[in-house]
Amino acid sequence: MLARATTSRLSIAFERSGPTDGFPVLLVHGWPDSLRCWDPILPALHQAGYETIVPELRGYGGTSF
């Protein structure tokens, strides 16, 4: 299940995974991809000690405005 960050104008769905004490890395997908495009690289980043944050951009998936 995706987490959500919400303001009065925007609700962004995102996935946060990996070691919670790791250096955070923000991975942003392009058009017409989704946050799933990063799935193949996530295990290597987590194994290297990084926490990953992968949002769904406006107009994709669970993000709305």
C-alpha positions as CSV (number, residue, x, y, z in Angstrom):
1,M,0.0,0.0,0.0
2,L,1.3,3.4,-0.9
3,A,1.8,6.2,1.7
4,R,0.3,9.6,1.1
5,A,1.4,13.2,1.6
6,T,-1.6,15.6,1.5
7,T,-1.9,19.4,1.4
8,S,-5.0,21.5,0.8
9,R,-4.4,21.3,-3.0
10,L,-2.5,18.1,-3.7
11,S,-2.4,14.5,-2.5
12,I,0.8,12.6,-3.5
13,A,0.9,8.9,-3.3
14,F,4.4,7.4,-2.8
15,E,6.3,4.3,-1.8
16,R,9.0,4.5,0.8
17,S,11.2,1.4,1.3
18,G,14.6,0.2,2.3
19,P,16.5,0.8,5.5
20,T,14.9,3.6,7.5
21,D,18.3,4.8,8.7
22,G,19.7,4.9,5.2
23,F,20.5,8.0,3.1
24,P,17.2,8.8,1.4
25,V,17.1,8.7,-2.5
26,L,14.2,10.3,-4.4
27,L,13.4,8.4,-7.6
28,V,11.1,10.2,-10.1
29,H,9.5,8.4,-13.0
30,G,9.0,10.0,-16.4
31,W,6.2,9.9,-18.9
32,P,4.5,7.5,-19.6
33,D,6.0,5.3,-16.9
34,S,4.8,4.7,-13.3
35,L,6.7,4.3,-10.0
36,R,6.9,0.6,-10.9
37,C,9.7,1.4,-13.5
38,W,12.1,1.6,-10.5
39,D,11.3,-1.9,-9.2
40,P,14.4,-3.6,-10.9
41,I,16.9,-1.2,-9.2
42,L,15.3,-1.0,-5.7
43,P,16.9,-4.2,-4.3
44,A,20.4,-3.0,-5.3
45,L,19.8,0.4,-3.7
46,H,18.4,-1.1,-0.5
47,Q,21.3,-3.6,-0.3
48,A,23.7,-0.6,-0.6
49,G,22.0,0.9,2.4
50,Y,19.8,3.5,0.8
51,E,16.2,4.3,1.7
52,T,14.1,5.0,-1.4
53,I,11.2,7.3,-1.9
54,V,9.3,6.9,-5.1
55,P,6.3,9.2,-5.8
56,E,3.6,8.9,-8.4
57,L,3.6,12.1,-10.3
58,R,0.5,14.3,-10.9
59,G,-2.0,12.6,-13.1
60,Y,-0.7,9.1,-12.3
61,G,-2.0,6.4,-10.0
62,G,-3.1,7.6,-6.5
63,T,-1.8,11.2,-6.9
64,S,-4.5,13.8,-7.3
65,F,-4.8,17.6,-7.3
